[in-house]
């Protein structure tokens, strides 16, 4: 399936939240613009760095009548542990079966055992980027998902449910793939929807 593009209606979803209950995109229809952001979640040290970036802009995002929904591959039980341990500023949604990710056309590729072992060794020897959520290694029960070759997806959906900004691609920490847009760019795009 091809990814969602600008001008398309955003596919609806409802997912369990680390903070409790369920949250759906339609909960915000007619009320707020929504950033739908697909990540690997707290188990990924590079994602935690990006979460730090987005957290620091969150109050400005809210001032622009907008919300952030982080859609992760974290299992619900693990996500609830993260919510108890860390202050997660925006809804941290759990899509461990990749259903919503697939619906939005955000790619994920599985590999053979060698790829995972190489990724594990690289991950254990890498110095993790600084972030506001700690420097713990990925928990064993999330290791396969963290080492999976999942793309990052970042979408801005307006109050009517139409995608107004979209970027997806290989989620690489070395800078060779797509990266999270800078906060200034995100706020500028949200500002266009408030004008």
C-alpha positions in Angstrom: 0.0 0.0 0.0 1.2 3.5 -0.8 1.5 6.0 2.0 -1.1 8.7 2.8 -0.5 11.9 0.9 -1.4 15.6 1.3 -5.0 16.2 0.4 -6.3 12.8 1.3 -8.7 12.0 4.1 -6.8 10.7 7.1 -7.7 7.0 7.9 -9.6 6.8 11.2 -8.2 4.7 14.1 -8.7 4.1 17.8 -5.9 2.7 19.9 -5.1 2.0 23.6 -3.1 4.8 25.3 -0.3 4.3 27.7 -2.0 6.9 29.9 -5.2 4.8 30.0 -8.3 4.3 27.9 -8.3 4.6 24.2 -7.8 7.6 21.9 -8.9 7.9 18.3 -8.3 10.4 15.6 -12.0 11.1 15.3 -12.0 12.3 18.9 -10.5 15.6 17.6 -12.5 16.1 14.4 -13.9 19.6 14.2 -12.0 20.6 17.4 -8.2 20.3 16.8 -5.6 19.8 14.2 -3.7 16.6 14.9 -0.1 15.5 14.4 -0.1 11.7 13.8 3.4 10.6 14.4 4.6 7.0 13.9 7.6 5.9 16.0 9.1 2.8 17.4 8.5 4.2 20.9 10.3 4.6 24.2 12.3 1.4 23.6 14.2 3.1 20.8 16.9 5.5 22.1 16.8 7.6 18.9 13.0 7.9 19.2 13.4 9.2 22.8 15.6 11.9 21.4 12.9 12.9 18.9 10.3 12.7 21.7 12.4 15.2 23.6 12.3 17.5 20.6 8.5 17.2 20.2 7.9 17.5 23.9 9.8 20.8 24.0 7.4 22.2 21.3 4.3 20.7 22.8 3.0 23.8 24.6 3.4 25.8 21.3 1.6 23.0 19.4 -1.3 23.2 21.9 -1.4 27.0 21.5 -2.1 26.4 17.8 -5.2 24.4 18.7 -3.4 21.1 17.9 -2.6 17.8 19.5 0.1 15.2 19.0 -0.7 11.5 18.8 2.4 9.3 19.0 1.6 5.9 17.5 4.1 3.3 18.6 4.8 -0.4 18.3 5.0 -0.7 22.1 2.8 -3.4 23.7 0.2 -1.9 26.0 1.6 -3.4 29.2 5.1 -2.0 28.4 3.6 1.4 27.4 1.9 1.6 30.8 5.2 1.0 32.5 6.7 3.9 30.5 3.7 6.1 31.5 4.3 5.3 35.2 8.0 6.0 34.9 8.1 9.0 32.6 6.0 12.1 32.1 4.7 11.4 28.6 3.4 14.8 27.5 1.0 13.7 24.7 -1.0 10.6 24.1 1.3 7.6 23.6 -0.7 5.1 21.5 0.0 1.4 21.1 -0.1 -0.3 17.7 2.0 -3.5 18.4 0.3 -5.4 15.6 1.1 -2.6 13.0 -2.5 -2.4 11.9 -2.7 1.4 11.9 0.8 1.8 10.6 -0.2 -0.4 7.6 -3.5 1.5 7.1 -1.5 4.7 6.8 1.1 3.1 4.5 4.0 3.5 6.8 6.4 0.7 5.8 8.0 -1.9 8.0 10.4 -4.5 6.8 11.4 -7.7 8.6 14.9 -9.2 8.2 16.7 -12.5 8.9 18.4 -13.3 12.2 21.7 -11.9 11.0 20.3 -8.4 10.5 18.8 -8.4 14.1 22.1 -9.7 15.6 24.1 -7.0 13.8 21.5 -4.4 14.9 21.7 -5.5 18.5 25.5 -5.4 18.5 25.5 -2.0 16.9 22.8 -0.7 19.3 24.7 -2.0 22.4 27.9 -0.4 21.3 26.4 2.9 20.1 26.4 5.9 22.3 22.7 6.9 22.6 21.8 10.5 21.8 20.8 12.7 24.8 17.1 12.9 25.7 14.8 13.8 28.5 13.6 10.2 29.1 16.8 8.3 30.1 19.5 6.2 28.6 18.2 2.6 29.2 18.7 0.0 26.5 15.6 -1.5 24.8 13.8 -4.1 27.0 14.2 -7.6 25.7 10.5 -8.0 25.0 10.7 -5.1 22.6 14.0 -5.9 21.0 12.7 -7.4 17.8 10.3 -4.5 17.2 13.1 -2.0 17.8 15.5 -3.7 15.4 12.8 -4.0 12.8 13.3 -1.7 9.8 10.3 0.5 10.5 9.8 3.8 8.7 9.0 7.0 10.6 5.7 8.7 9.6 4.8 12.3 10.4 1.4 13.7 9.3 -0.5 16.8 10.1 -4.3 16.4 9.9 -6.6 19.4 9.9 -9.8 19.8 11.9 -11.8 18.4 9.0 -9.7 15.2 8.9 -7.7 16.1 5.7 -3.9 15.4 5.7 -2.1 18.8 5.2 1.5 17.6 5.7 3.1 14.2 5.2 6.6 12.8 5.4 7.6 9.1 5.7 10.7 7.2 5.1 13.4 5.1 6.5 13.9 5.8 10.1 17.7 6.1 10.5 19.7 7.8 13.2 22.7 8.3 11.0 21.0 11.1 9.0 20.7 9.1 5.8 17.0 8.6 6.1 14.0 10.8 6.8 14.0 12.6 10.1 11.5 14.3 12.3 10.8 17.8 10.9 12.3 20.6 13.1 10.0 22.3 15.6 10.0 25.5 13.7 8.8 23.8 10.5 6.1 21.9 12.5 4.8 25.1 14.1 4.9 27.0 10.8 2.8 24.2 9.1 0.3 24.3 12.0 0.2 28.0 11.9 -1.0 27.8 8.3 -4.1 25.9 9.5 -4.9 28.5 12.1 -4.7 31.4 9.6 
